[in-house]
Amino acid sequence: QVRLVESGGGLVQAGGSLRLSCAASGRTFSSAAMGWFRQAPGKEREFVALIRSGGSTDYADSVKGRFTISRDNAKNTVYLQMNSLKPEDTAVYYCAAATFGGPYYSAKRYNSWGQGTQVTVSS
């Protein structure tokens, strides 16, 4: 029901910043929990950040203090501001929407996914 398209990925040096955007369509966007996940080659997809419909957020320990998730319901868009990037942040980043209950740090709780955007951090 919710369709998602990520953008904003690219190549950045360690210590730099990027802002990812996720454009959504669907009337249920404002009531959905939104999450960002990432997957590096040879690794499992892992939780990065989430924001609930009420605006509360949660982050993986590895990105706390560096990444910020936000949403603009009027624009049907979710953002991930990434600061102080490290080479280990290199991955394909996916946004996702969950229209049912959590826990929202679990990928299996999300029923809509974007196509992903590549983030590469050079040392």
C-alpha positions as CSV (number, residue, x, y, z in Angstrom):
1,Q,0.0,0.0,0.0
2,V,2.9,2.4,0.8
3,R,5.4,2.8,-2.0
4,L,8.9,4.1,-1.1
5,V,11.8,5.5,-3.1
6,E,15.1,6.4,-1.5
7,S,17.6,9.0,-2.7
8,G,20.6,10.9,-1.5
9,G,23.3,8.2,-1.4
10,G,26.7,8.6,-2.8
11,L,30.5,8.6,-2.0
12,V,31.8,10.6,0.9
13,Q,35.0,10.8,2.9
14,A,35.2,9.6,6.5
15,G,33.9,12.3,8.8
16,G,31.6,13.7,6.2
17,S,27.8,13.9,6.1
18,L,25.0,12.8,3.9
19,R,21.2,13.2,4.0
20,L,19.0,10.4,2.7
21,S,15.4,11.0,1.7
22,C,12.6,8.5,1.3
23,A,9.6,9.7,-0.7
24,A,6.4,7.8,0.1
25,S,3.0,7.4,-1.5
26,G,-0.1,6.1,0.1
27,R,-2.8,7.5,2.4
28,T,-1.5,5.4,5.4
29,F,1.9,7.1,5.5
30,S,1.1,9.4,8.4
31,S,0.0,6.5,10.6
32,A,2.9,4.2,9.7
33,A,6.1,3.7,11.6
34,M,9.1,4.3,9.3
35,G,12.5,2.8,9.5
36,W,15.9,2.8,7.9
37,F,17.9,-0.4,7.5
38,R,21.2,-1.1,5.8
39,Q,23.0,-4.1,4.3
40,A,26.6,-4.5,3.5
41,P,28.0,-7.2,1.1
42,G,27.9,-10.6,2.8
43,K,26.1,-9.3,5.8
44,E,22.5,-9.5,7.1
45,R,20.2,-6.5,6.8
46,E,20.4,-4.5,10.0
47,F,18.3,-1.9,11.8
48,V,19.6,1.7,11.7
49,A,16.8,4.0,12.9
50,L,13.1,4.3,13.3
51,I,10.4,6.9,13.8
52,R,6.9,6.1,15.0
53,S,3.7,7.8,13.9
54,G,3.8,9.9,17.0
55,G,7.3,11.1,16.4
56,S,9.3,9.1,18.9
57,T,12.6,7.6,17.6
58,D,15.1,4.9,18.3
59,Y,18.6,4.1,16.9
60,A,21.0,1.3,16.6
61,D,23.9,1.7,19.1
62,S,26.4,2.0,16.3
63,V,24.8,5.2,15.0
64,K,23.5,6.9,18.1
65,G,24.7,10.5,18.3
66,R,25.7,10.5,14.6
67,F,22.4,9.8,12.7
68,T,19.0,11.6,13.0
69,I,15.8,10.3,11.6
70,S,12.9,12.7,10.9
71,R,9.6,12.8,9.0
72,D,7.5,15.4,7.3
73,N,4.0,14.1,6.9
74,A,2.9,17.0,4.8
75,K,5.5,16.0,2.2
76,N,5.2,12.2,2.7
77,T,9.0,12.1,3.2
78,V,11.3,10.5,5.8
79,Y,14.9,11.6,6.2
80,L,18.1,10.2,7.6
81,Q,20.8,12.8,8.4
82,M,24.1,11.0,8.7
83,N,27.0,12.8,10.3
84,S,30.6,11.8,11.2
85,L,30.4,8.9,8.7
86,K,32.7,6.0,9.1
87,P,33.9,3.4,6.6
88,E,31.8,0.8,8.4
89,D,28.7,2.8,7.5
90,T,29.2,1.7,3.9
91,A,26.1,-0.2,2.8
92,V,22.9,-0.1,0.8
93,Y,20.4,1.9,2.8
94,Y,16.7,1.0,2.6
95,C,13.7,2.8,4.0
96,A,10.7,0.8,5.1
97,A,7.1,1.3,6.3
98,A,5.2,-0.6,9.0
99,T,1.5,-0.4,9.2
100,F,1.1,-2.8,12.2
101,G,2.7,-3.1,15.6
102,G,6.3,-3.4,16.5
103,P,8.9,-4.0,17.7
104,Y,10.0,-1.7,14.8
105,Y,13.7,-2.5,15.1
106,S,12.9,-5.9,13.5
107,A,12.8,-5.9,9.7
108,K,10.1,-8.5,9.6
109,R,7.6,-5.9,11.1
110,Y,7.8,-3.8,7.9
111,N,5.5,-4.5,5.0
112,S,6.8,-1.9,2.4
113,W,10.4,-1.4,1.3
114,G,12.2,1.0,-1.0
115,Q,14.7,-0.1,-3.7
116,G,17.8,1.1,-1.7
117,T,20.4,3.7,-2.1
118,Q,24.2,3.1,-2.0
119,V,26.3,4.9,0.6
120,T,30.1,4.5,0.4
121,V,32.4,6.0,3.0
122,S,36.1,6.2,2.1
123,S,38.8,6.2,4.7
